[in-house]
Amino acid sequence: MANKYKPNTGLFAVNDRKEKETHPDYTGKIYVDKPGLYYLKGWKKSFADDRPYLSVAADYAPEDKQAEARESHASAPTPVTSDASPF
């Protein structure tokens, strides 16, 4: 099956399943074509029924920033994950 997302694009929509204050306000997906550091951009938009969402795009960072991110990540503590995500 072909991927329905263009590389490095996605969206965040209002989380209509939010039940607790700790749940995210927006949830979504993004398709990234290769791992690494990306710069994100977002645009406020609305669906046909006026529900808001953020359209997002990711630009692969330059190689010097990739190296900085790898070095920073290697020395950073392991992040604590939450099971609040719907994904």
N, C-alpha and C positions, 0 to 999 in steps of 0.2 A: 504494500500500500504506500502511495506517495505521501510525503509530508505535506500537510495543508498549510503550514506556516512558511513565510519567506524567511531565509536565514537572518538571524539577529533581530527578529521582530517578535512582538507579542502584545499582550494587553493585561491590565489590571481592572477588574470590575468590583463594584461594591459587594462586599461579602454579605449576602442576604441570609446566610446560615449562622451569623455571629450570635452566640448565646452568652458569652462571658466577656468581661472587659479585656481579658488577655488574648482573646481571639483577634485576628487581624481585621482591619477595616476594609481592606481590599485584598483580593486574591487573584491569581492569574497564572499565565504560562508564558514562557519565552523559549524559542528555539534558537540555540546557539550552535554555530557550525564548527567551532573548535574551542578547546578549553583555554583559559587564560583570563587576563584582566580586561574588562570592558568598561567603557564609559557609557552611561545610560542617559537617554533623553526621553521626555514624556510630554504628551499632549492631552489636554482635557477634551473629551468627546462625549457623545450620548448615543445610546441605541435608539432605534425607531420609537420605542415606548418611553423615551426620555430618561431611562436609567443611565446615570453617568458611568464612564469608565475612563481609564488612562491608556492611551495607545503608547507603546514603548518601542524604542529601538536601541540597539547596542552597537557601539563602534569598538572594534578591537584596538586596544591601546598599542602605542609604538613599542618596539622591542626593548628600549631602555626602561620603560615603565613595566614591561613584563618581567624583566630581571629584578627590578626593585620589589615587585609584588611577590615573586618567588622567594626572595631573601626574607622579606617581612613575614610571609606565611610560614616559612621554615622555623622561624624563631618565636612565632606566636603560640600561645597555649591552645589546646584543642577546644573548639567552641562547644558549649552545652546546647543540645538541640531540644526542641519542644515538640510534643506530639499534637499541638493545636492546629497544625497545617492540614488542610483538607486534601493534600496531594500525597 
